[in-house]
Amino acid sequence: MATVLVGVTSTAAYADTIDSACQPSWDGSGRDCFVNYYHAGVSDLVGHGSFSAHGERLVARDKYADGRGVYVGATWWAGSTQHADGFWLTSGAGAYRELDLSIAEGTSVTLTVCQTDNGNLINCRTQTAIA
């Protein structure tokens, strides 16, 4: 399944703070990555997206029913075939969603996390994880 990102820029007035990083997975066999979105000027988490190497899982959290949400997507290669999977989480109010993928250990995975604003992707960040 191909994932197409449309509208990765926006004129929305949101100026949230974005924190993103990668670190070795807890079992030492891969690299986990995350992107967090906070209300500007405060440390109140409004959205989160991540890839966990153990179990090859995509995770999204959307804390508020404020019209914004989270898009989480992963792209990787298996031989000469590119794979992509992801989802939108826009229900807010503490919503959580997880997607288990099947990716061979040691495979490089491009994680893309964006906030959503009433159907538009904004504030996108990418990280390179390892399954």
All heavy atoms as an XYZ file, in Angstrom:
969
protein
N       0.838     -1.151      0.000
C       0.000      0.000      0.000
C       0.896      1.231      0.000
O       1.762      1.369      0.822
C      -0.892     -0.001      1.244
C      -1.558      1.310      1.386
S      -2.673      1.697      2.736
C      -2.577      0.491      3.924
N       0.686      2.112     -0.914
C       1.476      3.346     -0.985
C       0.807      4.417     -0.146
O      -0.405      4.513     -0.099
C       1.599      3.811     -2.427
N       1.612      5.188      0.510
C       1.102      6.289      1.306
C       1.496      7.584      0.621
O       2.655      7.802      0.325
C       1.695      6.248      2.729
O       1.356      4.997      3.320
C       1.162      7.382      3.566
N       0.525      8.427      0.371
C       0.783      9.693     -0.283
C       0.568     10.796      0.732
O      -0.469     10.868      1.376
C      -0.160      9.898     -1.489
C       0.065     11.257     -2.119
C       0.042      8.785     -2.500
N       1.561     11.656      0.884
C       1.434     12.787      1.787
C       1.081     14.014      0.971
O       1.812     14.415      0.084
C       2.740     13.033      2.542
C       3.190     11.892      3.437
C       4.519     12.261      4.101
C       2.154     11.591      4.484
N      -0.056     14.594      1.272
C      -0.518     15.767      0.559
C      -0.664     16.899      1.568
O      -1.139     16.696      2.666
C      -1.882     15.500     -0.110
C      -2.382     16.739     -0.825
C      -1.773     14.334     -1.069
N      -0.263     18.078      1.184
C      -0.446     19.226      2.050
C       0.462     19.209      3.264
O       0.005     19.463      4.360
N       1.732     18.917      3.088
C       2.638     18.847      4.227
C       2.995     20.211      4.784
O       3.665     20.301      5.794
C       3.927     18.058      3.892
C       3.599     16.612      3.630
C       4.663     18.669      2.726
N       2.526     21.247      4.166
C       2.681     22.571      4.744
C       1.296     23.175      4.900
O       0.356     22.783      4.213
C       3.547     23.489      3.861
O       2.917     23.637      2.601
C       4.942     22.925      3.700
N       1.183     24.111      5.807
C      -0.112     24.699      6.060
C       0.068     26.127      6.522
O       1.094     26.501      7.057
C      -0.842     23.893      7.136
O      -2.021     24.543      7.528
N      -0.967     26.913      6.369
C      -0.954     28.264      6.888
C      -1.637     28.321      8.243
O      -1.973     29.384      8.728
C      -1.664     29.221      5.909
O      -2.997     28.758      5.711
C      -0.916     29.298      4.592
N      -1.858     27.183      8.869
C      -2.510     27.142     10.173
C      -1.734     27.978     11.176
O      -0.522     28.077     11.118
C      -2.616     25.698     10.661
N      -2.446     28.524     12.125
C      -1.843     29.419     13.108
C      -1.226     28.673     14.280
O      -0.846     29.288     15.254
C      -2.896     30.390     13.603
N      -1.133     27.385     14.204
C      -0.582     26.608     15.306
C       0.940     26.679     15.300
O       1.568     26.450     14.300
C      -1.015     25.141     15.212
C      -2.506     24.969     15.190
C      -3.131     24.360     14.120
C      -3.290     25.432     16.238
C      -4.506     24.202     14.095
C      -4.664     25.281     16.213
C      -5.262     24.658     15.143
O      -6.609     24.508     15.122
N       1.513     26.970     16.444
C       2.968     27.044     16.567
C       3.395     26.104     17.682
O       4.034     26.505     18.650
C       3.407     28.463     16.852
N       2.990     24.855     17.582
C       3.337     23.876     18.605
C       4.831     23.598     18.606
O       5.511     23.748     17.599
C       2.567     22.573     18.390
C       1.095     22.702     18.721
O       0.737     23.645     19.460
O       0.311     21.874     18.256
N       5.328     23.178     19.746
C       6.716     22.775     19.898
C       6.817     21.304     19.514
O       5.959     20.499     19.887
C       7.175     22.965     21.356
O       6.983     24.338     21.703
C       8.616     22.578     21.540
N       7.873     20.950     18.784
C       8.040     19.579     18.307
C       9.340     19.020     18.862
O      10.384     19.659     18.790
C       8.065     19.532     16.766
C       6.788     20.161     16.210
C       8.229     18.093     16.278
C       6.831     20.417     14.723
N       9.270     17.822     19.416
C      10.424     17.120     19.959
C      10.488     15.763     19.269
O       9.482     15.045     19.228
C      10.252     16.952     21.471
C      11.382     16.180     22.117
O      12.511     16.235     21.615
O      11.124     15.518     23.150
N      11.633     15.418     18.713
C      11.753     14.116     18.054
C      13.150     13.558     18.273
O      14.114     14.317     18.399
C      11.452     14.223     16.559
O      12.363     15.080     15.926
N      13.241     12.244     18.329
C      14.534     11.595     18.552
C      14.408     10.102     18.262
O      13.314      9.567     18.103
C      15.005     11.804     19.990
N      15.571      9.461     18.215
C      15.649      8.011     18.087
C      16.610      7.491     19.149
O      17.507      8.224     19.587
C      16.165      7.599     16.707
S      15.069      8.056     15.347
N      16.422      6.240     19.537
C      17.295      5.607     20.524
C      17.290      4.105     20.293
O      16.361      3.568     19.698
C      16.816      5.927     21.933
C      15.421      5.420     22.213
C      14.855      5.967     23.510
O      15.275      6.994     23.995
N      13.897      5.265     24.074
N      18.330      3.402     20.770
C      18.342      1.948     20.632
C      17.116      1.348     21.317
O      16.700      1.818     22.383
C      19.624      1.520     21.344
C      20.495      2.738     21.325
C      19.557      3.903     21.423
N      16.528      0.321     20.696
C      15.372     -0.337     21.312
C      15.809     -1.054     22.583
O      16.988     -1.363     22.772
C      14.712     -1.309     20.337
O      15.592     -2.363     20.035
N      14.861     -1.328     23.440
C      15.174     -1.927     24.737
C      15.836     -3.290     24.607
O      16.599     -3.694     25.470
C      13.929     -2.016     25.622
C      12.880     -2.963     25.104
C      11.834     -2.646     24.296
C      12.795     -4.362     25.346
N      11.103     -3.772     24.005
C      11.671     -4.840     24.646
C      13.545     -5.272     26.071
C      11.285     -6.179     24.665
C      13.156     -6.603     26.087
C      12.047     -7.048     25.390
N      15.587     -4.007     23.515
C      16.215     -5.323     23.349
C      17.523     -5.244     22.561
O      18.165     -6.255     22.314
C      15.247     -6.308     22.697
C      14.858     -5.929     21.274
O      15.329     -4.890     20.765
O      14.072     -6.686     20.674
N      17.926     -4.024     22.169
C      19.214     -3.826     21.515
C      19.296     -4.237     20.067
O      20.357     -4.138     19.461
N      18.179     -4.669     19.468
C      18.256     -5.172     18.101
C      17.804     -4.166     17.046
O      17.870     -4.452     15.863
C      17.416     -6.450     17.963
O      16.042     -6.149     18.128
N      17.341     -3.009     17.460
C      16.850     -2.037     16.488
C      16.940     -0.629     17.046
O      17.625     -0.376     18.034
N      16.214      0.284     16.403
C      16.194      1.670     16.867
C      14.750      2.168     16.853
O      14.065      2.104     15.842
C      17.060      2.547     15.964
C      17.122      3.996     16.428
C      18.182      4.831     15.726
N      18.034      4.821     14.283
C      19.048      4.664     13.435
N      20.272      4.506     13.871
N      18.837      4.676     12.128
N      14.305      2.673     18.012
C      12.976      3.243     18.172
C      13.045      4.738     17.892
O      14.034      5.394     18.226
C      12.465      3.050     19.602
C      12.389      1.588     20.018
O      12.272      0.717     19.139
O      12.429      1.330     21.238
N      11.983      5.291     17.322
C      11.926      6.731     17.054
C      10.559      7.272     17.441
O       9.561      6.546     17.415
C      12.159      7.009     15.572
S      13.806      6.548     14.991
N      10.528      8.566     17.797
C       9.273      9.203     18.170
C       9.259     10.659     17.733
O      10.302     11.264     17.496
C       9.045      9.126     19.688
C       9.986     10.012     20.464
C       9.654     11.336     20.728
C      11.205      9.531     20.901
C      10.526     12.159     21.429
C      12.083     10.348     21.602
C      11.738     11.666     21.863
N       8.060     11.203     17.664
C       7.830     12.637     17.465
C       6.718     13.031     18.428
O       5.658     12.399     18.448
C       7.414     12.968     16.014
C       7.138     14.457     15.860
C       8.482     12.516     15.025
N       6.973     14.059     19.246
C       5.984     14.581     20.185
C       5.633     16.013     19.803
O       6.505     16.782     19.407
C       6.528     14.592     21.619
C       6.707     13.202     22.181
O       5.977     12.278     21.821
N       7.658     13.045     23.072
N       4.377     16.354     19.975
C       3.890     17.709     19.741
C       3.359     18.264     21.059
O       2.558     17.611     21.732
C       2.769     17.720     18.690
C       3.244     17.234     17.341
C       3.080     15.908     16.959
C       3.865     18.105     16.455
C       3.523     15.463     15.727
C       4.310     17.666     15.219
C       4.135     16.340     14.859
O       4.581     15.897     13.636
N       3.815     19.461     21.422
C       3.401     20.121     22.659
C       2.783     21.474     22.323
O       3.191     22.123     21.361
C       4.607     20.379     23.574
C       5.336     19.130     23.984
C       6.416     18.656     23.243
C       4.958     18.420     25.114
C       7.093     17.509     23.618
C       5.631     17.271     25.498
C       6.700     16.823     24.742
O       7.374     15.683     25.111
N       1.824     21.916     23.154
C       1.307     23.284     23.006
C       2.471     24.247     23.139
O       3.343     24.064     23.999
C       0.265     23.604     24.077
C      -1.095     23.082     23.770
N      -1.793     23.397     22.621
C      -1.899     22.247     24.476
C      -2.948     22.794     22.646
N      -3.051     22.083     23.749
N       2.504     25.258     22.319
C       3.593     26.241     22.349
C       3.695     26.882     23.725
O       2.689     27.276     24.313
C       3.355     27.315     21.293
N       4.914     26.939     24.246
C       5.174     27.609     25.507
C       4.884     26.802     26.758
O       5.179     27.250     27.854
N       4.285     25.638     26.625
C       4.008     24.789     27.791
C       4.401     23.357     27.464
O       4.596     22.994     26.310
C       2.518     24.835     28.203
C       2.129     26.210     28.681
C       1.613     24.390     27.076
N       4.524     22.536     28.470
C       4.943     21.149     28.240
C       3.748     20.202     28.209
O       3.819     19.081     28.676
C       5.944     20.718     29.313
O       5.337     20.806     30.588
N       2.645     20.639     27.643
C       1.424     19.841     27.564
C       1.414     19.067     26.243
O       1.261     19.658     25.172
C       0.216     20.766     27.665
C      -1.091     20.012     27.798
O      -1.059     18.813     28.151
O      -2.142     20.615     27.550
N       1.612     17.760     26.323
C       1.637     16.908     25.131
C       0.263     16.901     24.469
O      -0.737     16.600     25.115
C       2.042     15.482     25.508
C       2.175     14.485     24.364
C       3.403     14.819     23.524
C       2.284     13.069     24.901
N       0.214     17.237     23.172
C      -1.054     17.228     22.447
C      -1.142     16.078     21.450
O      -2.229     15.648     21.090
C      -1.317     18.561     21.720
C      -1.464     19.688     22.712
C      -0.251     18.874     20.698
N       0.014     15.574     20.994
C       0.020     14.479     20.036
C       1.352     13.758     20.041
O       2.377     14.331     20.422
N       1.342     12.503     19.614
C       2.545     11.676     19.631
C       2.445     10.640     18.523
O       1.378     10.092     18.263
C       2.653     10.965     20.991
C       3.629      9.837     21.005
N       4.966     10.034     21.269
C       3.476      8.511     20.775
C       5.585      8.856     21.207
N       4.711      7.926     20.911
N       3.583     10.343     17.893
C       3.683      9.245     16.943
C       5.027      8.580     17.113
O       6.028      9.250     17.399
N       5.067      7.245     16.967
C       6.333      6.544     17.173
C       6.378      5.223     16.418
O       5.360      4.682     15.998
C       6.576      6.289     18.666
O       5.587      5.418     19.184
N       7.622      4.728     16.279
C       7.884      3.388     15.758
C       8.694      2.658     16.811
O       9.702      3.174     17.297
C       8.685      3.430     14.453
C       9.075      2.058     13.970
C       8.189      1.299     13.225
C      10.313      1.518     14.278
C       8.537      0.021     12.785
C      10.674      0.248     13.840
C       9.781     -0.503     13.099
N       8.251      1.466     17.166
C       8.958      0.617     18.115
C       9.514     -0.591     17.374
O       8.765     -1.314     16.703
C       8.012      0.156     19.227
O       8.664     -0.734     20.097
N      10.820     -0.795     17.474
C      11.467     -1.901     16.762
C      10.976     -3.263     17.250
O      10.784     -4.185     16.460
C      12.984     -1.809     16.919
N      10.780     -3.385     18.553
C      10.302     -4.660     19.113
C       8.827     -4.824     18.747
O       7.967     -4.103     19.225
C      10.484     -4.687     20.627
C      10.145     -6.002     21.226
N      10.984     -7.086     21.095
C       9.078     -6.417     21.933
C      10.437     -8.115     21.710
N       9.279     -7.728     22.221
N       8.542     -5.740     17.857
C       7.185     -5.958     17.377
C       6.816     -5.120     16.174
O       5.720     -5.241     15.652
N       7.738     -4.256     15.725
C       7.518     -3.385     14.566
C       6.143     -2.720     14.666
O       5.236     -2.995     13.897
C       7.617     -4.154     13.242
C       8.919     -4.847     13.001
C       8.909     -6.264     13.547
O       7.914     -6.988     13.369
O       9.904     -6.646     14.172
N       5.990     -1.828     15.632
C       4.706     -1.201     15.893
C       4.743      0.308     15.635
O       5.680      0.989     16.027
C       4.283     -1.422     17.341
C       3.937     -2.858     17.640
C       3.603     -3.061     19.092
N       4.753     -2.620     19.910
C       4.647     -1.915     21.020
N       3.479     -1.556     21.478
N       5.715     -1.567     21.699
N       3.692      0.779     14.982
C       3.437      2.208     14.875
C       2.420      2.565     15.953
O       1.452      1.831     16.163
C       2.832      2.565     13.513
C       3.730      2.502     12.296
C       2.921      2.835     11.038
C       4.892      3.457     12.434
N       2.633      3.692     16.625
C       1.739      4.127     17.692
C       1.405      5.598     17.484
O       2.270      6.386     17.089
C       2.402      3.936     19.079
C       1.586      4.573     20.179
C       2.622      2.459     19.366
N       0.163      5.958     17.762
C      -0.250      7.369     17.733
C      -1.120      7.659     18.954
O      -1.891      6.804     19.394
C      -1.018      7.688     16.463
N      -0.954      8.879     19.469
C      -1.799      9.376     20.558
C      -2.276     10.773     20.167
O      -1.496     11.588     19.700
C      -1.014      9.454     21.863
C      -0.694      8.109     22.444
C       0.067      8.247     23.768
N       0.326      6.944     24.340
C       1.403      6.210     24.090
N       2.328      6.648     23.271
N       1.559      5.038     24.648
N      -3.546     11.032     20.402
C      -4.148     12.343     20.140
C      -4.873     12.735     21.417
O      -5.897     12.163     21.761
C      -5.106     12.258     18.954
C      -5.754     13.572     18.598
O      -5.304     14.625     19.093
O      -6.726     13.558     17.824
N      -4.331     13.697     22.136
C      -4.817     13.995     23.485
C      -6.093     14.822     23.531
O      -6.907     14.659     24.420
C      -3.717     14.696     24.276
C      -4.039     14.868     25.741
C      -2.859     15.386     26.508
C      -3.211     15.601     27.970
N      -2.095     16.182     28.707
N      -6.274     15.749     22.583
C      -7.403     16.668     22.649
C      -8.309     16.582     21.425
O      -7.829     16.379     20.316
C      -6.911     18.117     22.770
C      -6.171     18.389     24.048
C      -4.785     18.505     24.050
C      -6.850     18.513     25.246
C      -4.092     18.749     25.221
C      -6.166     18.748     26.427
C      -4.787     18.872     26.412
O      -4.111     19.096     27.566
N      -9.601     16.769     21.635
C     -10.566     16.856     20.542
C     -10.614     18.314     20.100
O     -11.552     19.053     20.388
C     -11.935     16.369     20.997
N      -9.556     18.758     19.404
C      -9.389     20.159     19.059
C      -9.297     20.407     17.550
O      -8.871     21.461     17.114
C      -8.139     20.726     19.739
C      -6.866     19.990     19.348
O      -6.939     19.028     18.549
O      -5.795     20.363     19.857
N      -9.674     19.417     16.746
C      -9.582     19.569     15.295
C      -8.247     19.123     14.733
O      -8.101     18.964     13.537
N      -7.271     18.946     15.605
C      -5.974     18.432     15.174
C      -5.864     16.970     15.586
O      -6.473     16.531     16.553
C      -4.830     19.224     15.802
C      -4.692     20.590     15.194
C      -3.562     21.345     15.794
N      -3.958     21.794     17.126
C      -3.117     22.306     18.012
N      -1.841     22.419     17.727
N      -3.548     22.705     19.191
N      -5.048     16.239     14.858
C      -4.815     14.843     15.165
C      -3.387     14.495     14.817
O      -2.519     15.365     14.722
N      -3.153     13.206     14.578
C      -1.813     12.713     14.282
C      -1.891     11.734     13.113
O      -2.790     10.901     13.046
C      -1.202     11.992     15.505
C       0.175     11.449     15.195
C      -1.150     12.914     16.707
N      -0.950     11.864     12.185
C      -0.736     10.871     11.130
C       0.591     10.194     11.425
O       1.580     10.866     11.741
C      -0.676     11.525      9.738
C      -0.121     10.570      8.707
C      -0.942      9.610      8.124
C       1.225     10.594      8.368
C      -0.428      8.707      7.209
C       1.742      9.691      7.453
C       0.912      8.745      6.879
O       1.430      7.835      5.990
N       0.617      8.865     11.338
C       1.846      8.092     11.529
C       1.980      7.137     10.347
O       1.042      6.403     10.026
C       1.811      7.283     12.849
C       3.077      6.496     13.040
C       1.571      8.196     14.030
N       3.153      7.156      9.701
C       3.381      6.274      8.562
C       4.788      5.706      8.569
O       5.709      6.306      9.122
N       4.933      4.543      7.978
C       6.238      3.886      7.868
C       6.438      3.435      6.429
O       5.511      2.963      5.777
C       6.314      2.681      8.802
N       7.678      3.597      5.953
C       8.057      3.143      4.619
C       9.340      2.342      4.749
O      10.245      2.751      5.476
C       8.297      4.338      3.680
O       7.127      5.164      3.690
C       8.566      3.882      2.262
N       9.419      1.196      4.060
C      10.614      0.364      4.114
C      10.713     -0.474      2.842
O       9.765     -0.593      2.091
C      10.607     -0.530      5.353
C       9.544     -1.597      5.338
C       9.693     -2.901      4.968
C       8.165     -1.460      5.707
N       8.496     -3.579      5.067
C       7.545     -2.717      5.533
C       7.386     -0.394      6.166
C       6.195     -2.926      5.796
C       6.040     -0.609      6.431
C       5.475     -1.863      6.244
N      11.889     -0.996      2.620
C      12.159     -1.848      1.454
C      12.385     -3.282      1.910
O      13.075     -3.524      2.901
C      13.394     -1.368      0.709
C      13.177     -0.066     -0.003
C      13.324      1.185      0.520
C      12.775      0.104     -1.349
N      13.027      2.133     -0.422
C      12.694      1.495     -1.582
C      12.477     -0.774     -2.383
C      12.320      2.015     -2.807
C      12.115     -0.236     -3.613
C      12.031      1.138     -3.821
N      11.818     -4.234      1.170
C      12.089     -5.662      1.340
C      12.541     -6.151     -0.030
O      11.731     -6.267     -0.947
C      10.856     -6.412      1.811
N      13.856     -6.339     -0.168
C      14.402     -6.641     -1.489
C      14.221     -5.435     -2.385
O      14.601     -4.321     -2.034
N      13.599     -5.630     -3.537
C      13.395     -4.524     -4.467
C      11.974     -3.939     -4.379
O      11.580     -3.139     -5.217
C      13.671     -4.991     -5.900
O      12.771     -6.032     -6.240
N      11.237     -4.336     -3.343
C       9.855     -3.885     -3.195
C       9.732     -2.896     -2.040
O      10.135     -3.196     -0.913
C       8.915     -5.090     -2.929
O       9.064     -6.027     -3.993
C       7.473     -4.638     -2.852
N       9.171     -1.738     -2.350
C       8.935     -0.747     -1.300
C       7.570     -1.006     -0.668
O       6.588     -1.260     -1.370
C       8.984      0.671     -1.856
C       8.837      1.718     -0.769
C       8.914      3.138     -1.291
O       8.513      3.421     -2.414
N       9.430      4.028     -0.476
N       7.514     -0.931      0.653
C       6.275     -1.113      1.403
C       5.985      0.154      2.192
O       6.905      0.851      2.616
C       6.398     -2.287      2.380
C       6.664     -3.583      1.718
N       5.657     -4.414      1.294
C       7.823     -4.193      1.387
C       6.195     -5.491      0.740
N       7.508     -5.373      0.785
N       4.714      0.422      2.406
C       4.314      1.570      3.208
C       3.013      1.241      3.914
O       2.150      0.543      3.370
C       4.140      2.803      2.331
N       2.885      1.727      5.133
C       1.654      1.559      5.886
C       1.554      2.708      6.871
O       2.567      3.290      7.258
C       1.630      0.216      6.618
C       0.221     -0.322      6.808
O      -0.744      0.461      6.705
O       0.088     -1.524      7.056
N       0.372      3.032      7.267
C       0.187      4.117      8.217
C      -1.281      4.367      8.454
O      -2.149      3.688      7.902
N      -1.569      5.368      9.293
C      -2.947      5.683      9.618
C      -3.059      7.097     10.180
O      -2.086      7.698     10.611
C      -3.538      4.677     10.614
C      -2.788      4.596     11.913
C      -3.124      5.423     12.980
C      -1.753      3.687     12.085
C      -2.433      5.351     14.172
C      -1.067      3.601     13.271
C      -1.412      4.442     14.327
N      -4.290      7.599     10.192
C      -4.635      8.891     10.775
C      -5.371      8.608     12.082
O      -6.206      7.700     12.148
C      -5.582      9.653      9.862
C      -5.037     10.042      8.531
C      -4.605      9.209      7.537
C      -4.873     11.360      8.030
N      -4.187      9.926      6.460
C      -4.345     11.262      6.737
C      -5.128     12.622      8.543
C      -4.060     12.369      5.947
C      -4.849     13.730      7.766
C      -4.326     13.599      6.481
N      -5.108      9.406     13.098
C      -5.838      9.333     14.362
C      -6.327     10.745     14.649
O      -5.522     11.635     14.936
C      -4.937      8.828     15.493
C      -5.597      8.700     16.860
C      -6.702      7.641     16.837
C      -4.561      8.340     17.916
N      -7.622     10.957     14.551
C      -8.153     12.312     14.663
C      -9.299     12.435     15.659
O      -9.960     13.464     15.709
C      -8.643     12.814     13.288
O      -9.646     11.915     12.806
C      -7.502     12.890     12.287
N      -9.529     11.424     16.466
C     -10.676     11.466     17.374
C     -10.418     12.249     18.650
O     -11.335     12.655     19.328
C     -11.135     10.051     17.705
O     -10.039      9.265     18.116
N      -9.145     12.485     18.993
C      -8.795     13.298     20.153
C      -9.253     12.716     21.464
O      -9.560     11.527     21.571
N      -9.278     13.567     22.469
C      -9.759     13.216     23.814
C      -9.066     11.970     24.374
O      -9.694     11.089     24.931
C     -11.273     13.060     23.814
N      -7.764     11.889     24.197
C      -7.003     10.765     24.742
C      -6.967      9.540     23.851
O      -6.620      8.448     24.303
N      -7.294      9.678     22.587
C      -7.329      8.535     21.663
C      -5.940      7.927     21.479
O      -4.927      8.617     21.496
C      -7.884      8.968     20.313
N      -5.914      6.610     21.298
C      -4.679      5.841     21.131
C      -4.934      4.805     20.044
O      -6.004      4.198     20.000
C      -4.330      5.147     22.447
C      -3.169      4.187     22.355
C      -1.875      4.616     22.581
C      -3.372      2.841     22.058
C      -0.805      3.741     22.513
C      -2.309      1.955     21.986
C      -1.035      2.408     22.217
O       0.032      1.549     22.148
N      -3.948      4.610     19.189
C      -4.056      3.562     18.174
C      -2.675      2.984     17.923
O      -1.672      3.695     17.950
C      -4.630      4.105     16.877
C      -4.827      2.994     15.846
C      -5.613      3.453     14.664
N      -5.629      2.395     13.663
C      -5.881      2.578     12.400
N      -6.195      3.777     11.947
N      -5.855      1.573     11.550
N      -2.654      1.691     17.644
C      -1.408      0.968     17.409
C      -1.596      0.075     16.188
O      -2.674     -0.472     15.971
C      -1.130      0.118     18.650
C       0.168     -0.583     18.665
C       0.398     -1.277     20.008
O       0.364     -0.602     21.046
O       0.586     -2.506     19.979
N      -0.537     -0.050     15.391
C      -0.570     -0.907     14.205
C       0.662     -1.794     14.225
O       1.791     -1.297     14.276
C      -0.578     -0.052     12.932
C      -0.525     -0.776     11.586
C      -1.766     -1.652     11.396
C      -0.407      0.232     10.454
N       0.441     -3.114     14.224
C       1.551     -4.068     14.177
C       1.917     -4.311     12.719
O       1.066     -4.645     11.897
C       1.160     -5.397     14.828
C       1.046     -5.289     16.330
O       1.843     -4.549     16.928
O       0.157     -5.933     16.909
N       3.204     -4.147     12.416
C       3.712     -4.375     11.072
C       4.545     -5.658     11.067
O       4.913     -6.168     12.123
C       4.577     -3.195     10.635
C       3.892     -1.830     10.660
C       4.905     -0.724     10.422
C       2.785     -1.776      9.630
N       4.852     -6.148      9.918
C       5.719     -7.317      9.784
C       6.920     -6.894      8.941
O       6.851     -6.880      7.710
C       4.963     -8.473      9.122
O       5.803     -9.597      9.023
N       8.015     -6.528      9.633
C       9.207     -6.038      8.964
C      10.397     -6.846      9.475
O      10.536     -7.052     10.688
C       9.435     -4.538      9.267
C       8.199     -3.730      8.863
C      10.667     -4.020      8.541
C       8.255     -2.269      9.284
N      11.244     -7.299      8.572
C      12.409     -8.103      8.959
C      13.353     -7.297      9.856
O      13.567     -6.103      9.640
C      13.154     -8.573      7.710
N      13.908     -7.961     10.850
C      14.861     -7.306     11.752
C      16.037     -6.747     10.960
O      16.500     -7.344      9.999
C      15.361     -8.289     12.799
C      14.352     -8.554     13.888
C      14.949     -9.316     15.056
O      16.153     -9.171     15.339
O      14.184    -10.067     15.676
N      16.491     -5.585     11.372
C      17.617     -4.936     10.721
C      17.241     -4.058      9.543
O      18.091     -3.383      8.970
N      15.946     -4.026      9.188
C      15.485     -3.227      8.058
C      15.347     -1.758      8.466
O      14.778     -1.449      9.512
C      14.116     -3.739      7.559
O      14.261     -5.105      7.151
C      13.591     -2.913      6.401
N      15.846     -0.868      7.635
C      15.700      0.568      7.853
C      14.257      0.973      7.556
O      13.687      0.581      6.531
C      16.667      1.325      6.941
O      16.518      2.712      7.125
N      13.667      1.750      8.454
C      12.271      2.165      8.335
C      12.211      3.688      8.430
O      12.702      4.267      9.394
C      11.411      1.546      9.457
C       9.970      2.029      9.357
C      11.480      0.029      9.431
N      11.610      4.322      7.440
C      11.412      5.765      7.501
C      10.072      6.023      8.175
O       9.016      5.647      7.661
C      11.428      6.398      6.108
O      12.692      6.141      5.498
C      11.204      7.900      6.180
N      10.141      6.642      9.345
C       8.955      7.010     10.102
C       8.583      8.446      9.753
O       9.431      9.335      9.807
C       9.243      6.907     11.607
C       8.186      7.483     12.544
C       6.913      6.646     12.505
C       8.737      7.573     13.963
N       7.333      8.657      9.384
C       6.821     10.001      9.139
C       5.677     10.248     10.116
O       4.742      9.454     10.190
C       6.307     10.159      7.702
O       7.375      9.884      6.793
C       5.776     11.562      7.449
N       5.783     11.343     10.864
C       4.740     11.723     11.806
C       4.349     13.168     11.511
O       5.212     14.028     11.359
C       5.212     11.589     13.272
C       4.097     11.980     14.238
C       5.707     10.176     13.557
N       3.058     13.406     11.418
C       2.540     14.749     11.163
C       1.380     15.021     12.108
O       0.663     14.105     12.495
C       1.992     14.876      9.739
S       3.131     14.441      8.424
N       1.183     16.287     12.417
C      -0.077     16.682     13.005
C      -1.058     16.801     11.855
O      -0.664     17.033     10.705
C       0.038     18.037     13.701
C       0.701     17.969     15.050
C       0.677     19.322     15.738
O       1.211     20.271     15.201
N       0.077     19.388     16.910
N      -2.330     16.636     12.156
C      -3.354     16.879     11.156
C      -4.182     18.066     11.628
O      -4.351     18.287     12.828
C      -4.264     15.649     10.945
O      -5.019     15.398     12.126
C      -3.441     14.423     10.579
N      -4.647     18.827     10.681
C      -5.466     20.001     10.977
C      -6.662     19.957     10.042
O      -6.571     20.373      8.895
C      -4.650     21.278     10.776
C      -5.461     22.545     11.043
O      -6.517     22.460     11.708
O      -5.040     23.616     10.573
N      -7.755     19.377     10.537
C      -8.987     19.263      9.746
C      -8.721     18.705      8.347
O      -9.154     19.264      7.351
C      -9.697     20.617      9.685
C     -10.189     21.041     11.056
O     -10.863     20.274     11.727
N      -9.826     22.234     11.477
N      -7.968     17.605      8.273
C      -7.710     16.917      7.019
C      -6.414     17.276      6.322
O      -6.058     16.643      5.336
N      -5.699     18.276      6.810
C      -4.416     18.665      6.225
C      -3.272     18.176      7.108
O      -3.367     18.229      8.331
C      -4.314     20.195      6.089
C      -5.345     20.745      5.148
O      -5.435     20.320      4.005
N      -6.141     21.684      5.619
N      -2.176     17.751      6.479
C      -0.985     17.357      7.223
C      -0.119     18.587      7.452
O       0.179     19.332      6.513
C      -0.197     16.304      6.439
C      -0.918     14.984      6.207
C      -0.072     14.062      5.343
C      -1.266     14.311      7.521
N       0.281     18.799      8.720
C       1.119     19.941      9.082
C       2.227     19.459     10.018
O       2.123     18.387     10.618
C       0.316     21.078      9.743
C      -0.345     20.614     11.042
C      -0.713     21.648      8.779
C      -0.975     21.723     11.864
N       3.261     20.248     10.140
C       4.336     19.976     11.104
C       4.905     18.559     10.990
O       5.134     17.891     11.993
C       3.866     20.237     12.535
C       3.409     21.664     12.739
O       3.934     22.583     12.119
N       2.419     21.865     13.586
N       5.145     18.084      9.777
C       5.647     16.727      9.548
C       7.117     16.615      9.903
O       7.902     17.534      9.648
C       5.443     16.320      8.093
S       3.704     16.193      7.621
N       7.478     15.485     10.461
C       8.865     15.157     10.778
C       9.128     13.719     10.352
O       8.233     12.876     10.417
C       9.153     15.284     12.271
C       9.013     16.685     12.831
C      10.069     17.631     12.234
N      10.020     18.958     12.790
C       9.326     19.969     12.294
N       8.600     19.798     11.213
N       9.354     21.157     12.866
N      10.358     13.449      9.914
C      10.743     12.077      9.591
C      11.932     11.680     10.449
O      12.760     12.518     10.834
C      11.107     11.906      8.104
O      12.193     12.773      7.791
C       9.932     12.212      7.201
N      11.990     10.400     10.749
C      13.087      9.790     11.501
C      13.408      8.459     10.837
O      12.525      7.849     10.199
C      12.686      9.545     12.960
C      12.409     10.772     13.772
C      13.684     11.491     14.159
O      14.788     10.976     14.030
N      13.539     12.708     14.651
N      14.635      8.005     10.990
C      15.005      6.698     10.446
C      15.173      5.718     11.584
O      16.089      5.816     12.395
C      16.305      6.774      9.627
O      16.119      7.732      8.580
C      16.643      5.427      9.021
N      14.229      4.780     11.654
C      14.237      3.738     12.670
C      14.830      2.467     12.057
O      15.039      2.389     10.845
C      12.809      3.476     13.147
N      15.068      1.468     12.897
C      15.540      0.165     12.425
C      14.707     -0.918     13.092
O      14.609     -0.942     14.323
C      17.037     -0.051     12.721
C      17.860      1.025     12.036
C      17.479     -1.455     12.292
C      19.338      0.992     12.385
N      14.093     -1.760     12.273
C      13.228     -2.825     12.792
C      14.034     -3.867     13.517
O      15.214     -4.025     13.307
C      12.447     -3.478     11.652
